[in-house]
Amino acid sequence: MRPTVRSLIGSIVALLATLLLASSCAQHAKAVAPEIVNERLKFLRDGETTQREILDRLGDPSHSFERDHVVVYLVHEDYYGRLSLGSGNENDRLYHLVILFTGDGAVERHSLIRLR
C-alpha cells in the first residue's frame, strides 16, 4: 500500500475506535462543545501540542489504541468546575478526554465526552 492510503486507513480505524469507545462507555455519552473544551483545557491545541507534552502533563492514559495514536484519559469535574484526572467521587461529572495524534506526534484533534 502507498503511505497515503495506509495513513487514510489508519485515520479511519482510529476514528472508528474513538466512536466505538464513546458509544460503549455510556448510553448517553455526549461530546462537550469544542469552545468549552478549549477554554477548560487551554494547553491542548490541535496541530500544536505534542504527544510528549500530553504525556508529561497528564501521565499515562487510561486507554490507548492504534499503537498510541489514540489515547483516552478518564477525567472528572468537581463541584467547583475543576477538571482533574481520575474518577473523582460519586457526585462528580465524568468525562473521557479522547486525543488523536498525527503520525509525527502532534495532536490532530481531541474531544471531551461526558459520561455522567
Secondary structure, DSSP 8 states (H G I E B T S, - for coil): --HHHHHHHHHHHHHHHHHHHHHHH-TT-EE--HHHHHHH-TT--TTTSBHHHHHHHH-S-SEEETTTTEEEEEEEE-TTS-EEES---TTSEEEEEEEEE-TTSBEEEEEEEE--
